[in-house]
Amino acid sequence: MRKLILQMQTSLDGFVSTGPNDEQTWVTWDLDGIKKNVIDLLDATDTIIIGRKLAIDYIPFWQDTVTKPDDPMYEFAKRIVSAKKIVFTKTLDKSVWANTELAKGNLVDEIKNLKNQDGKDIAVYGGSSFVSALIKEGLIDEFHFYINPVALGKGVHIFDQIDIFQQLKLKKSITLDSGIVMLTYETK
């Protein structure tokens, strides 16, 4: 069975964004430190799932970035653009993006179906409300957090919908020179 793996930046005080459009102006983009980790995850997956609200900006951003070989994010863009993407939506009727399908059914059923298909693992990048729904349903198998050395004091959490605590097991931790701490947890 394939795993569903979340990869997300977060502040020291647990916020993943500062607004309704998942703003992350506070993120430290330590490309040298996290690049290998992000690329390794993308290479271990063959499907990316995202919520509709994020997809509207996320997919076009990477499609544009892949046209710029000198961009420092080019290696990420190549992998993201070529990967199969599934956008979870209740409002879109058809996909307007290449390599992208829509999932319109029950979240739990759709994810279980994806996990039971043949292939590599599945990556989820957000947005925050979509990720919160996945966490609430206990659908994420592995968490890859990049803890940024900043306290925001307010913003959007992703664990605010759970009704009972979820026990996680630390799999790996790496501290970067930039102050970012990369934490990998698996569900028990």
C-alpha positions, 0 to 999 in steps of 0.5 A: 500500500502506498503512503500519503506523505505531507511535506510542509513549512511551519513556524516555530509556534505551529502556524503554516500560513498567515492568511486565507490564501496560505500566505507564507511570506515568513518562510526561510527558503533555504534551498541548499539545505532542504533541496535534497530532501524535497527532491528525494521526496518528489523522486519517491512519489509519483502523485501529488494531491492538493486542494482546489484553493491552492491548486489555482496558484500552485500549478500555474506557478510551477508550470511557469517556473519550469520554463526558466532553467536558470531559476533556483526552483527549476529542479523542483518545477520539473518534477512537480510539472511532470508528476500526476496531480490530483486536485480535490474539489467540489466546485471545479467541473474539469481540469485546465492543467496538464497531468492533472485530474479532479477528485470530487468524491468522498475524501476518505474513499478517494484517498483509500482508493489512491493508496490501494493503487499500484505505484510510488508513494503520494505527496500532499502539499496543501493548502492548509484546510485540505491538509487539516481535513486529511489529518482529521481523518487520519489519512496522512502516514508520514509528516515532513515538517520544515520548522522555520526559526520564526514565531508568528503569534497568529495564523493558520494551524493544520491540527486544529480539526482533530478530535483526539490526539494523534501519536507520531513517531520521530523518524528523522531530524536534521538541523540546518545552518539557516536554523530550519529544523527538518522533522520527519514523523510517521504515524503509529 
